[in-house]
Amino acid sequence: MSTNNPDAPIMVDRMLRILASHSVLSCYVVSDESAVSNARRLYSLCPVSNYFVTNEDGVSWGPLIPLEQGKVLMDSWPHLNASTREGGVAFERTHGMNAFVYSRSDQKFNHVFNTAMYSQTTIVVKNILKFYKGFDDLKQLVDVGGGLGVFLNQITSKYPHIKGINYDLPLVVENDPSYPERERERQQHCSARSRSRHRYGECSGAPQRPRMKVRSTAAPGKGALELRLRGNIVLAPPFNSNTFSTIPDHGKVIVVDAILPIMPENSFAARNTLALDVGIMT
């Protein structure tokens, strides 16, 4: 790391020390027998820090930090009390619009958000494709709330026989990169009344009778995702009759979401899921 500051090594060491104290890094002390003051601290990665190192796909969990800790989202937290007492979404109270509309007026936030979602989705879908085999017999797949199409692109790359449709709001898919072998649809009949167009929005006029995948369906303030069965179809509220009518008799809905534990647990997975759930309310 190049620097013009002679104190930079000491400052970096001070930052690494606190990370090591929280087990984000490992630390080893190399002693100089001639003088205790010449002891050096050497740092290395440990299991936690590996999550923030760019992997073979060029992504990591690192981009979520500037998103969650950035000024735009942090400014919403003081309004959580009012939204809890009076209703509404803290983000909209703070900025006067939902996050997806706001991102059009703030290119910096838009870039931070898209980078974080790209990284997160790439990591998640890669692990799903390792274990889930339910895409083998699909011919057409609709990603409801598909964002920039990362999820759908990885699925259709592994299963090239699938025709993929990215179904989202015009203001979202207008930045969708062009992927080969995939169709992009701009649906004018989707409305987003909160931070997440596919968590709390209503979509009518959806592509007719495809097999569908939908994810992140928990609505702000609605708590855990509830599932109920209707035949061999999984419905996740707030789906409406229009959504169900698009599914053929042999079709299915694939829900990809985190499940909140009934009893709060002291585990990494539980803490991460519970933090995400509360973050949705802001």
Backbone as a ProteinNet text record, in pm:
[ID]
protein_1_A
[PRIMARY]
MSTNNPDAPIMVDRMLRILASHSVLSCYVVSDESAVSNARRLYSLCPVSNYFVTNEDGVSWGPLIPLEQGKVLMDSWPHLNASTREGGVAFERTHGMNAFVYSRSDQKFNHVFNTAMYSQTTIVVKNILKFYKGFDDLKQLVDVGGGLGVFLNQITSKYPHIKGINYDLPLVVENDPSYPERERERQQHCSARSRSRHRYGECSGAPQRPRMKVRSTAAPGKGALELRLRGNIVLAPPFNSNTFSTIPDHGKVIVVDAILPIMPENSFAARNTLALDVGIMT
[TERTIARY]
85.2	0	88.5	74.7	154.9	93	178	130.2	239.6	195.7	288.3	289.9	214.8	203.7	299.9	399.2	494.1	429.3	314.3	245.7	148.7	139.9	43.2	59	181.5	194.3	138.4	161.8	109.8	-42.9	-97	-242.3	-309.8	-248.5	-303.3	-299.3	-187.5	-174.5	-281.2	-312.1	-414.2	-551.9	-578.5	-705.9	-711.6	-599.4	-596.5	-608.6	-553.8	-561.3	-705.4	-788.2	-926	-1003	-970.5	-1033.2	-992.6	-866.9	-820.1	-887.6	-916.1	-980.8	-1123.4	-1183.2	-1317.8	-1313.8	-1195.7	-1175.8	-1207.4	-1199.8	-1213	-1081.6	-971.3	-838.7	-768.9	-668.9	-581.2	-454.8	-399.1	-280.3	-174.6	-50.6	62.7	169.8	231.2	335	470.8	557	694.8	784.2	845.4	924.5	1069.7	1126.6	1270	1334.9	1419.9	1478.6	1561.3	1610.7	1696.7	1617.1	1490.4	1410	1262.2	1190.2	1046.1	973	1023.3	957.1	964.8	1051.5	1064.5	975.4	888.5	795.2	704.1	675.9	592.7	466.9	358.8	234	215.2	188.1	160.4	14.4	-54.2	-196.8	-222.9	-326.7	-365.9	-518.4	-567.5	-712.2	-758.7	-882.8	-946.5	-1083.1	-1161.1	-1286.1	-1378.7	-1389.5	-1478.9	-1428.2	-1299.9	-1245.9	-1248.6	-1251	-1256.1	-1384.6	-1489.6	-1615.2	-1599.3	-1500	-1482.5	-1367.5	-1314.8	-1209.2	-1273.8	-1237.5	-1293.8	-1268.3	-1375.9	-1363.3	-1336.7	-1344.9	-1313.2	-1412.5	-1529.7	-1629.3	-1616.5	-1517.4	-1495.6	-1587.6	-1649.1	-1742.3	-1709.2	-1767.6	-1755.9	-1872.8	-1879.3	-1983.5	-1946.3	-1826.1	-1779.6	-1869.9	-1924.2	-2007.3	-2133.2	-2173.9	-2291.8	-2261.8	-2135.3	-2100.8	-2127.4	-2076.6	-2108.6	-2256.5	-2329.6	-2474.4	-2544.8	-2522	-2591.9	-2542.3	-2414.2	-2357.7	-2347.5	-2392.3	-2386.1	-2488.1	-2468	-2551.3	-2697.7	-2724.8	-2863	-2948	-2899.5	-2976.8	-2967.8	-2851.4	-2836.7	-2927.8	-2953.3	-3041.3	-3184.3	-3220.1	-3356.7	-3381	-3275.6	-3293.6	-3360.4	-3328.6	-3397.6	-3549	-3596.1	-3738.9	-3810.2	-3735.9	-3797.1	-3899.8	-3873.8	-3968.3	-4102.4	-4096.9	-4220	-4295.5	-4223	-4290.5	-4351.8	-4290.2	-4346.5	-4475.1	-4475.8	-4593	-4706.2	-4669.9	-4770.3	-4788.7	-4701.8	-4711.2	-4619.1	-4609.7	-4523.3	-4385.6	-4299.1	-4162.9	-4065.6	-3967.7	-3873.9	-3800.9	-3762.7	-3690.4	-3774.2	-3901.9	-3989.1	-4014	-4018.7	-4030.9	-3907.2	-3792.2	-3665.9	-3645.5	-3670.8	-3634.3	-3754.2	-3874.7	-3993	-4028.8	-3964.4	-3990.1	-3928.3	-3966.4	-3905.7	-3764.6	-3690.9	-3548.3	-3524	-3614.5	-3592.1	-3615.6	-3709.7	-3728.6	-3613.9	-3574	-3464.5	-3334.6	-3310.4	-3184.5	-3169.6	-3281.6	-3273.3	-3218.2	-3236.6	-3189.3	-3053.6	-3004.8	-2876.7	-2792.6	-2712	-2635.3	-2533	-2480.4	-2384.6	-2451.9	-2568.8	-2642.4	-2683.8	-2724.4	-2764.8	-2650.5	-2529.4	-2412.6	-2381.3	-2385.8	-2357.9	-2460.5	-2587	-2693.9	-2679.4	-2660.1	-2649.4	-2526.7	-2415.9	-2294.8	-2316.6	-2383.1	-2410.8	-2503.6	-2609.8	-2705	-2640.7	-2555.1	-2486.4	-2399.2	-2322.9	-2233.4	-2312.3	-2413.3	-2493	-2561.7	-2623.6	-2696.5	-2602.9	-2486.7	-2391	-2349.7	-2325.8	-2285.3	-2399.1	-2519.1	-2634.5	-2673.3	-2686.4	-2734.7	-2634	-2505.9	-2405.8	-2422.7	-2453.3	-2474.9	-2607.3	-2708.8	-2836.4	-2819.7	-2746.4	-2729.4	-2648.2	-2573.8	-2498.4	-2590.1	-2701.3	-2782.6	-2924.3	-2979	-3117.6	-3122.2	-3202	-3210.1	-3346.5	-3423.1	-3557.7	-3567.6	-3452.7	-3455.8	-3441.7	-3415.4	-3382.8	-3492.6	-3618.7	-3728.1	-3803.2	-3747.8	-3815.5	-3786.4	-3885.2	-3867.5	-3866.6	-3943	-3949.1	-3949.4	-3874.5	-3860.1	-3872.1	-3961.1	-3979.8	-3921.7	-3829.7	-3773.7	-3850.6	-3940.5	-4023.3	-3941.1	-3925.1	-3837.3	-3692.6	-3656.4	-3524.5	-3412	-3444	-3338.8	-3261.4	-3129.2	-3043	-3028.6	-3100.8	-3100.7	-2986	-2913.6	-2797.1	-2840.6	-2944.8	-2994.7	-3034.7	-3113.3	-3164.8	-3053.5	-2956	-2846.9	-2766.1	-2740.9	-2663	-2740.2	-2871.9	-2953	-2956.1	-2982	-2990.3	-2854	-2747.2	-2613.6	-2587.1	-2634.4	-2617.7	-2720.7	-2840.6	-2947.6	-2987.4	-2909.6	-2933.4	-3064.9	-3131.8	-3260.1	-3374.1	-3347.5	-3451	-3459	-3580.8	-3604.8	-3631.3	-3550.5	-3563.4	-3626.8	-3718.3	-3782.7	-3758.1	-3695.7	-3671.1	-3788.9	-3865.5	-3991.4	-3974.7	-3971.8	-3948.9	-4001.9	-3986.6	-4032.9	-3948.4	-4007	-3929.8	-3806.9	-3818.2	-3705	-3593.2	-3624.7	-3521.6	-3456.4	-3538.6	-3482.7	-3422.2	-3442.4	-3380.9	-3228.9	-3175.1	-3030.3	-2984	-3076	-3046	-2951.5	-2832.7	-2742.3	-2801.9	-2757.2	-2808.8	-2737.3	-2816.4	-2760.4	-2806.9	-2720.1	-2763	-2858.9	-2943.9	-3037.6	-3133.9	-3163.2	-3257.6	-3343.6	-3470.4	-3564.6	-3584.2	-3588.8	-3615.7	-3751.3	-3837.8	-3968.8	-3984.9	-4035.3	-4065.3	-4215.5	-4256	-4397.8	-4445.9	-4538.8	-4588.5	-4693	-4737.4	-4845.6	-4798.6	-4667.5	-4615.2	-4606	-4648	-4635.1	-4555.3	-4468.9	-4387.4	-4424	-4482.7	-4524.7	-4432.5	-4318.4	-4223.7	-4083.8	-3987.2	-3849.1	-3833.7	-3917	-3897.7	-4020.7	-4005.9	-4119.9	-4173.2	-4089.3	-4138.4	-4168.7	-4141.5	-4180.5	-4322.2	-4358.2	-4483.6	-4563.1	-4516.4	-4584	-4692.1	-4772.7	-4872.5	-4842.5	-4843.1	-4815.6	-4933.6	-4988.1	-5090.1	-5037.1	-5096.7	-5049.3	-4916.8	-4890.3	-4764.6	-4761.5	-4643.5	-4635	-4720.7	-4798.6	-4898.4	-4840.5	-4875.6	-4856.3	-4713.6	-4616.9	-4481.6	-4463.1	-4352.1	-4309.5	-4231.4	-4251.1	-4199.5	-4107.3	-4015	-3933.4	-3956.2	-3973.7	-3987.2	-3907.4	-3851.7	-3767.1	-3788.7	-3742.5	-3752.3	-3892.7	-3987.3	-4126.2	-4178.8	-4096.4	-4143.3	-4164.8	-4281.5	-4314.4	-4261.5	-4223.7	-4178.8	-4284.5	-4242.6	-4334.8	-4420.6	-4409.3	-4494.8	-4430.6	-4303.8	-4239.3	-4198.6	-4200.4	-4149.7	-4235	-4172.1	-4242.1	-4332.9	-4459.5	-4554.5	-4581.5	-4585.8	-4609.8	-4733.4	-4811.5	-4922.4	-4927	-4979.4	-4981.5	-5118.5	-5119.8	-5242.7	-5211.8	-5253.6	-5212.2	-5062.2	-4993	-4848.1	-4779.8	-4855.3	-4802.4	-4777.9	-4665	-4637.2	-4673.4	-4764.8	-4802.7	-4742.8	-4684	-4626.3	-4695	-4778.5	-4840.6	-4733.5	-4752.7	-4881.1	-4915.5	-4888.5	-4931.9	-5083.3	-5133.5	-5276.8	-5323.3	-5452.4	-5509.1	-5446.6	-5403.6	-5339	-5209.5	-5136.3	-5012.1	-5039.8	-5137.9	-5166.9	-5218.6	-5293.2	-5351.4	-5246.3	-5126.4	-5020.9	-4950.6	-4975.9	-4905.3	-4983.7	-4925	-4994.7	-5011.3	-5092.4	-5118.1	-4989.7	-4896.7	-4771.1	-4659.9	-4694.2	-4593	-4570.5	-4482	-4451.3	-4390.9	-4401.9	-4335.6	-4219.1	-4102.2	-3983.7	-3952.5	-3962.4	-3939	-3798.2	-3720.1	-3585.6	-3583.8	-3578.3	-3582.1	-3523	-3486.1	-3437.5	-3557.8	-3548	-3655.9	-3619.6	-3706.6	-3681.6	-3708.1	-3617.4	-3640.8	-3752.4	-3833.1	-3939.7	-3878.2	-3777.1	-3703.1	-3571.3	-3544.9	-3417.8	-3298.3	-3208.1	-3091.8	-2964.1	-2865.1	-2735.5	-2641.7	-2680	-2596.9	-2576	-2471.9	-2442.8	-2558.9	-2615.2	-2724.5	-2846	-2879.2	-2995.6	-2974.9	-2856.7	-2830.4	-2837	-2783.2	-2784.2	-2926.9	-3007.3	-3145.8	-3229.1	-3211.7	-3286.9	-3247	-3118.9	-3073.9	-3133.7	-3140	-3201.2	-3349.1	-3416.3	-3559.7	-3585.3	-3504.9	-3521.7	-3480.2	-3375.4	-3332.5	-3439.1	-3521.1	-3629.7	-3728.2	-3743.7	-3839.5	-3791.6	-3661.3	-3610.5	-3618.5
-119	0	123.6	205	326.8	435.7	514	621.4	726.7	848.6	957.2	989.8	911.4	935.5	843.7	895.5	809.7	734.1	782.1	714.1	606.7	586.3	491	349.6	294.7	158.4	145.6	246.4	242.2	250.4	335.6	351.5	224.3	160.2	34.2	-72.8	-78.2	-175.6	-155	-32	-2.9	-50.7	-37.4	-84.6	-237.9	-298.9	-445	-505.3	-435.9	-486.1	-503	-402	-411.3	-518.7	-538.6	-646.8	-782.3	-794.3	-919.4	-943.6	-837.8	-854.3	-906	-887.4	-939	-1066.5	-1124.6	-1250.8	-1238.8	-1116.8	-1098.8	-1132.5	-1111.3	-1148.9	-1230.4	-1306.1	-1374	-1290.3	-1291.4	-1211.2	-1297.6	-1281.3	-1351.1	-1248.1	-1265.8	-1173.3	-1238.9	-1169.4	-1215.8	-1130.9	-1194.2	-1121.6	-1109.9	-998.9	-975.8	-991.6	-1092.7	-1122.6	-1006.8	-921	-812	-697.6	-684.4	-572.9	-604.8	-599.6	-628.1	-527.9	-403.9	-298.8	-323.4	-414.8	-444.4	-558.9	-606.1	-713	-665.9	-755.6	-721.9	-808.2	-748.7	-822.4	-858.3	-984.8	-1033	-1078.2	-1041.8	-1070.7	-1164	-1242.9	-1332.8	-1346.2	-1399.6	-1418.7	-1533.6	-1526.1	-1634.2	-1658.7	-1754.6	-1787.6	-1668.2	-1576.8	-1462.5	-1371.1	-1338.3	-1243.3	-1298	-1428.6	-1486.7	-1451	-1418.8	-1377.7	-1244.7	-1166.2	-1033.6	-1027.9	-1143.6	-1153.1	-1192.3	-1125	-1154.3	-1299.8	-1369.8	-1511.4	-1530.8	-1655.6	-1685.9	-1623.8	-1583.3	-1518.1	-1366	-1316.4	-1172.6	-1098.5	-1169.7	-1106.7	-1148.4	-1077	-1109.7	-1045.1	-1062.9	-997.8	-853.7	-811.6	-678	-565.2	-568.7	-457.7	-432.3	-528.5	-504.2	-406.7	-392.8	-303	-157	-105	34.3	57.3	-48.1	-32.2	-16.5	-112	-110.5	-1	34.9	136	273.8	284.2	411.9	511.4	636.9	745	730.5	686	680.4	588.8	468.8	376.2	410.2	455.1	488.3	603.8	697	809.5	765.3	645	596.4	546.6	503	440.2	531	661.4	745.7	754.9	717.3	724.9	592.2	492.3	361.6	370.5	454.2	470.3	524	627.6	687.6	591.9	518.8	425.4	309.3	272.2	167.7	215.6	337.3	390.5	429.5	486.5	546.1	472.7	377	304.9	363.1	293.7	338.9	274.9	319.6	267.4	379	349.6	452.1	518.3	440.2	496.7	602.5	573.8	668.5	793.1	777.1	894	982.7	919	993.9	1063.8	991.2	1040.6	1078	1051.5	1091.4	1000.9	888.1	794.1	659.6	553.4	424.7	418.4	318.6	311.7	297.7	233.2	209.9	336.2	417.9	547.1	640.2	635.4	720.5	693.6	567.5	531.9	598.7	638	705	847.3	905.7	1043.1	1049.2	935.1	929.8	820.3	856.7	758.5	685.9	755	690	577.6	606.2	503.3	391.3	426	326.3	229.8	284.4	199.4	110.6	167.5	89.4	-22.7	10	-88.8	-201.5	-166.5	-268.2	-356.2	-296.5	-375.5	-474.9	-429.6	-518.5	-631.9	-600.5	-703.1	-801.3	-749.9	-838.1	-938.4	-889.6	-977.3	-1079.1	-1031.4	-1121.8	-1228.6	-1187.1	-1281.3	-1384.2	-1341.4	-1432.8	-1542.2	-1504.1	-1601.4	-1697	-1642.2	-1724	-1822.8	-1774.6	-1862.7	-1972.8	-1944.6	-2047.8	-2164	-2132	-2238.7	-2310.3	-2238.1	-2302.4	-2403.2	-2363.9	-2451.3	-2575.9	-2572.7	-2691.2	-2800.9	-2760.8	-2859	-2875.4	-2769.3	-2776.4	-2823.1	-2926.7	-2984.9	-2962.1	-2869.7	-2847.5	-2772.1	-2728.7	-2656.9	-2751.1	-2878.9	-2971.2	-2979.6	-2983	-3007.8	-2880.6	-2763.1	-2638	-2597.9	-2534.4	-2480	-2328.1	-2270.5	-2125.4	-2088.2	-1985.3	-1944.5	-1793.7	-1746.7	-1604	-1570	-1475.6	-1428.2	-1302.9	-1317.5	-1206	-1118.2	-991.9	-903.9	-940.5	-963.3	-1016.6	-915.8	-787.4	-687.1	-678.5	-690	-680.2	-812.6	-914.2	-1040.5	-1133.1	-1106.5	-1189.5	-1332.1	-1344.3	-1475.4	-1556.8	-1494.4	-1563.3	-1599.4	-1511.7	-1537.1	-1659.1	-1674.6	-1789.3	-1919.4	-1913.5	-2033.7	-2075.1	-1977.7	-2011.4	-2044.1	-1998.7	-2037.2	-2184.5	-2233.7	-2375.1	-2461.3	-2404.3	-2477.2	-2399.5	-2409.3	-2326.2	-2355.8	-2466.3	-2497.1	-2413.9	-2342.6	-2263.3	-2125	-2082.4	-1945	-1862.2	-1761	-1681	-1546.7	-1506.3	-1374.7	-1302.2	-1187	-1105.3	-1008.9	-1027.4	-954.7	-854	-725.8	-624.4	-490.7	-389.4	-256.1	-194.2	-105.4	-39.7	32.9	100.5	177.4	86.6	-41.5	-136.5	-200.4	-252.1	-328.2	-239.5	-108.1	-20.8	-24	-64.9	-79.1	-223.3	-311.6	-453.5	-475.4	-532.8	-560	-663.5	-665.7	-760.1	-893.1	-996.7	-1130.9	-1212.9	-1291.9	-1378.3	-1485.8	-1532.4	-1640.4	-1605.1	-1479.1	-1442.9	-1327.4	-1334.2	-1230.6	-1134.9	-1005.1	-905.1	-841	-839	-778.8	-660.4	-550.9	-433.9	-432.4	-463.8	-472.8	-341.4	-279.1	-149.8	-162.6	-284.8	-302.5	-343.7	-326.8	-353.4	-221.7	-222.1	-102	-134.7	-41.9	-63.2	43.5	1.5	97	97.3	32.8	28.5	18	-9.9	-22.1	-136.4	-237.3	-353.1	-378.5	-367.2	-382.3	-523.7	-625.4	-761.5	-810.7	-732.2	-771.1	-723.4	-606.6	-549.2	-492.8	-519	-465.1	-559.1	-510.4	-592.4	-592.6	-709.2	-719.8	-785.3	-718.6	-777.5	-777.9	-857.7	-866	-937.2	-1032.2	-1106.2	-1198.8	-1240.3	-1335.9	-1457.7	-1500.2	-1602.5	-1742.8	-1815.1	-1957	-2006.3	-1939.2	-1995.8	-2072.7	-2140.8	-2184.9	-2070.8	-2047.3	-1924.1	-1949.3	-1857.4	-1850.9	-1714.7	-1711.5	-1583.3	-1589	-1475.4	-1474.2	-1347.7	-1346.9	-1230.6	-1173.7	-1254.7	-1213.2	-1158	-1149.3	-1096.3	-945.7	-899.2	-757.5	-679.6	-552.6	-470.6	-466.5	-495.5	-490.6	-613.6	-711.4	-828.6	-946.8	-935	-1041.7	-1157.5	-1278.2	-1395.4	-1430	-1493.5	-1540.4	-1655.9	-1645.4	-1752.5	-1828	-1958.2	-2040.1	-2126.1	-2146.3	-2238.9	-2316.3	-2436	-2521.6	-2520.8	-2519.6	-2533.2	-2631.1	-2754.9	-2858.4	-2878.3	-2873.5	-2886.9	-2753.5	-2643	-2509.2	-2444.5	-2382.7	-2308.7	-2162.4	-2112.2	-1972.3	-1897.5	-1784.9	-1703.1	-1567.9	-1537.4	-1405.7	-1297.8	-1182.6	-1130.6	-1160.2	-1280.1	-1313.3	-1303	-1261.3	-1250.3	-1349.2	-1341.2	-1437.1	-1423.7	-1302.7	-1284.1	-1364.1	-1366	-1441.8	-1590.5	-1642.3	-1785.3	-1826.5	-1737.3	-1772.7	-1788.2	-1734.7	-1747	-1881.8	-1961.8	-2087.9	-2200.3	-2274.1	-2387.6	-2501.8	-2599.6	-2711.8	-2786.5	-2790.1	-2862.1	-2768.2	-2640.7	-2542.9	-2538	-2451.1	-2440.9	-2305.2	-2266.9	-2147.9	-2193.4	-2138.7	-2170.6	-2049.1	-2064.9	-1954.6	-1965.8	-1861.4	-1856.5	-1744.6	-1779	-1676.7	-1731.3	-1640.2	-1678.6	-1704.8	-1805.3	-1840.2	-1792.8	-1710.9	-1660	-1768.7	-1787.9	-1888.5	-1844.6	-1939.8	-1907.4	-1860.8	-1932.5	-1892.8	-1828.4	-1703.7	-1640.5	-1725.6	-1748.1	-1832.8	-1750.2	-1797.8	-1731.4	-1798.1	-1789.7	-1846.9	-1740.7	-1760.6	-1663.3	-1652.4	-1766.4	-1765.9	-1693.3	-1720.5	-1657.4	-1507.5	-1467.9	-1324.1	-1250.1	-1311	-1248.6	-1233.2	-1338.3	-1334.5	-1234.4	-1231.2	-1137.8	-993.1	-970.4	-835.1	-790.7	-883.4	-852.4	-819.2	-893.3	-871.5	-732.6	-691.1	-557.3	-449.9	-479	-384	-355.3	-455.9	-436.7	-331.2	-321	-224.2	-81.6	-62.4	72.9	115
0	0	0	-100.8	-108.4	-22.2	41.6	127.5	145.6	169.8	200.4	349.2	425.2	568.9	643.7	711.1	783.7	899.4	946.7	1056.8	1008.9	878.4	824.4	881	890.8	945.5	1087	1169.7	1307.1	1305.9	1220.7	1214.2	1164.8	1065	1014.6	1122.9	1196.2	1303.8	1410.9	1440.1	1540.9	1493.5	1364.7	1311.9	1309.5	1272.9	1269.1	1408.2	1507.2	1645	1692.1	1663.4	1710.9	1635.2	1507.7	1433	1490.4	1528.9	1590	1723.8	1798.3	1928.8	1915.1	1797.2	1770.1	1686.3	1673.5	1600.1	1452	1399.2	1255.1	1186.3	1255.1	1208.5	1317.4	1276	1372.5	1388.8	1509.1	1537.4	1605.6	1559.8	1619.2	1653.7	1769.7	1813.9	1795.8	1724.1	1703.4	1792.7	1889.5	1989.2	1946.9	1985.7	1967	2104.3	2120.4	2250.4	2304.5	2216	2262.8	2322.8	2281.5	2332.2	2314.7	2426.3	2421.8	2334	2331.6	2254.7	2104.1	2062.3	1919.7	1874.2	1964.7	1927.8	1814.3	1720.4	1605.6	1605.5	1561.2	1546.3	1399.5	1374.8	1240.1	1234.4	1128.7	1116.7	998.7	1013.3	904.8	902.4	792.2	778.8	865.9	906.7	980.7	914.6	960.8	890.7	866.1	960.8	941.4	831.2	834.2	737.3	595.3	579.9	446.5	373.1	448.9	385.2	310.8	347.2	289.5	189.5	155	54.4	-77.7	-183.7	-315.6	-353.6	-390.3	-424.1	-573	-619.1	-758.9	-857	-807.1	-892.3	-889.4	-815.5	-809.6	-715.6	-620.2	-526.7	-383.4	-288.4	-146.7	-75.2	57.6	136.8	170.2	133.3	165.7	118.8	-4.8	-52.2	29.6	113	196.4	309.4	345.9	455.7	419.8	306.4	273.4	246.6	208.8	190.1	324.1	414.7	542.9	635.8	625.6	713.9	648.7	524.8	454.8	508.4	475.8	528.9	489.6	367.7	318.9	405.9	433.7	516.6	665	709.1	851	891.9	800.1	831.5	859.4	817	838.1	980.6	1046.9	1178	1281.3	1287.7	1386.5	1365.6	1245.3	1215.4	1241.3	1288.8	1315.1	1427.3	1527	1637.4	1587.1	1501.7	1450.1	1358.9	1274.3	1184.4	1262.3	1375.2	1459.3	1525.7	1573.9	1644.3	1548.8	1435	1347.4	1215.5	1184.8	1058.8	954.2	842.3	734.7	741.2	652.4	641.9	674.6	757.5	803.5	687.4	585.9	472.1	401.9	383.7	314.9	399.1	530.1	617.7	605.8	588.6	584	450.6	343.5	210.7	124	173.1	98.4	-17	-30.5	-139.6	-103.2	-175.5	-145.6	-202.8	-162.2	-195.6	-344.5	-416.4	-558.2	-639.7	-597.1	-662.1	-624	-495.9	-448.2	-524.3	-556.3	-622.2	-758.2	-818.6	-948.9	-935.6	-818.4	-798.2	-729	-682.4	-612.7	-677.4	-774	-848.6	-762	-662	-572.8	-495.4	-437.5	-364.9	-459.4	-580.2	-678	-707.6	-721.4	-748	-628.1	-506.9	-385.8	-369.7	-391.8	-376.8	-478.9	-605.1	-709.4	-690.1	-646.3	-621.5	-509	-401.5	-288.8	-329.4	-405	-447.1	-545.1	-632	-726.4	-651.4	-554.2	-478.7	-397.5	-327.1	-243.3	-327.8	-436.9	-520.8	-582.9	-628.2	-688.8	-591	-467.1	-365.6	-332.7	-314.7	-273.7	-382.6	-507	-613.8	-644.4	-630.2	-655.3	-558.9	-433.2	-334.8	-357.4	-402.3	-432.7	-545.8	-648.4	-764.1	-731.7	-623.2	-582.1	-531.3	-466.7	-394.8	-450.9	-509.9	-555.7	-700.7	-726.7	-860.8	-924.9	-870.4	-920.7	-1051	-1106.8	-1234	-1353.8	-1328.2	-1437.5	-1542.2	-1498.1	-1591.5	-1631.7	-1599.2	-1633.8	-1777.9	-1840.7	-1974.1	-1972.4	-1879.9	-1868.4	-1720.8	-1686.4	-1547.8	-1538.3	-1450.1	-1426.7	-1290.3	-1288	-1161.9	-1121.6	-1023.9	-978.6	-885.4	-923.5	-848	-871.9	-997.9	-1030.5	-1033.8	-1011.2	-1006.6	-1136.9	-1128	-1245.7	-1320.1	-1276.6	-1349.6	-1318.6	-1211.1	-1176.9	-1144	-1061.6	-1020.5	-1143.5	-1228.4	-1345.9	-1443.3	-1459.3	-1552.3	-1511.1	-1380.7	-1336.2	-1354.5	-1333.2	-1351.3	-1497.4	-1586.6	-1729	-1788.5	-1724.9	-1771.3	-1744.4	-1630.8	-1598	-1668.8	-1690.7	-1757.9	-1883.5	-1990.1	-2109.2	-2180.3	-2145.7	-2209.5	-2151.6	-2041.5	-1976.5	-2039.5	-2070.9	-2113.3	-1988.3	-1964.6	-1843.3	-1870	-1781.8	-1789.7	-1658.4	-1666	-1547.8	-1530.8	-1425	-1406.3	-1292.5	-1329.6	-1226.9	-1275.2	-1192.6	-1227.2	-1337.2	-1417.9	-1523.5	-1470.2	-1356.4	-1303.7	-1255.6	-1234	-1193.1	-1315.1	-1407.5	-1519.1	-1626.2	-1617.5	-1717.8	-1709.6	-1592.5	-1576.3	-1588.1	-1625.1	-1636.7	-1754.1	-1731.8	-1843.7	-1937.3	-2058.2	-2157.1	-2142.5	-2109.8	-2100	-2220.1	-2279.3	-2389.2	-2338.9	-2427.7	-2397.2	-2284.7	-2268.5	-2161.1	-2208.4	-2175.7	-2214.4	-2099	-2127.7	-2024.9	-2053.5	-1955.4	-1972.6	-1879.8	-1931.3	-1850.6	-1827.3	-1708.1	-1677.3	-1617.9	-1684.5	-1640.5	-1529.3	-1499.6	-1404.3	-1266.2	-1238.6	-1105.2	-1030.8	-905.4	-823.7	-699.6	-657	-537.2	-436.3	-324.7	-224.5	-104	-120.7	-9.5	-65.6	21.5	-23.5	-121.7	-114.8	-199.4	-283.5	-413.4	-502.7	-502.6	-474.6	-475.3	-335	-234.7	-99.5	-68.4	-119.3	-77.5	-194.7	-315.6	-432.5	-482.8	-574.3	-639.8	-788.3	-848.6	-990.6	-1059.1	-1157.9	-1243.2	-1384.8	-1469.5	-1606.4	-1617.3	-1526.8	-1530.8	-1651.9	-1695.9	-1806.2	-1776.7	-1871.8	-1846.1	-1842.1	-1738	-1719.1	-1738.2	-1676.7	-1673.2	-1543.9	-1533.5	-1401.7	-1341.2	-1213.7	-1156.4	-1038.8	-1019.2	-898.4	-836.5	-707.4	-640	-511.7	-470.5	-351.2	-272	-147.1	-58.6	-57.2	-12.6	-18.6	111.7	215	342.4	330.2	373.1	360.8	479	460.8	573	682.1	804.1	916.2	931.4	839.2	843	913.8	948.8	1024	934.8	991	922	800.6	704.3	586.5	625.3	586.3	613.2	483.5	492.2	375.3	397.7	292.1	299.6	169.2	172	55	-10.2	-140.3	-217.1	-328	-310.5	-403.1	-390.4	-501.1	-498	-521.7	-502.1	-521.8	-386.2	-369.4	-247.1	-270.2	-188.5	-197	-79.5	-105.7	0.9	0.6	100.4	106.4	99.7	30.1	-14.9	-159.4	-213	-347	-355.9	-471.2	-489.3	-594.3	-630.1	-724.3	-862.5	-899.6	-1028.6	-1036.6	-925.5	-922.9	-939.9	-865.9	-871	-1008.5	-1075.3	-1205.4	-1313.7	-1290.8	-1391.7	-1387.1	-1284.7	-1268.1	-1334.1	-1426.6	-1488.4	-1388.5	-1425	-1334.4	-1300.8	-1394.4	-1370.5	-1324.6	-1303.4	-1265.1	-1115.4	-1073.4	-931.3	-900	-773.6	-721.7	-635.5	-661.3	-581.7	-495.8	-366.6	-274	-217	-233.7	-177.1	-75.2	50.9	153.9	282.7	370.5	503.5	593.7	677.6	769.2	909.1	966.3	1101.3	1204.1	1298.4	1402.6	1496.8	1542.3	1637.9	1769.2	1814.3	1933.1	1889.6	1928.5	1889.9	1933.4	1841.2	1866.8	1866.2	1938.5	1942.9	1844	1716.2	1610.2	1502.8	1422.2	1317.3	1219.9	1179	1082.2	1137.7	1264.7	1325.6	1340.9	1388	1406.1	1273.2	1168.2	1036.8	984.3	1001.8	954.1	1032.5	1163.6	1246.7	1218.2	1191.9	1158.3	1024.7	928.6	799.8	816	901.3	924.1	980.7	1077.6	1135.8	1034.8	957.4	856.4	752.9	721.2	625.8	675.5	807.5	862.5	847.8	822.6	806.3	662
[MASK]
++++++++++++++++++++++++++++++++++++++++++++++++++++++++++++++++++++++++++++++++++++++++++++++++++++++++++++++++++++++++++++++++++++++++++++++++++++++++++++++++++++++++++++++++++++++++++++++++++++++++++++++++++++++++++++++++++++++++++++++++++++++++++++++++++++++++++++++++++++++++++

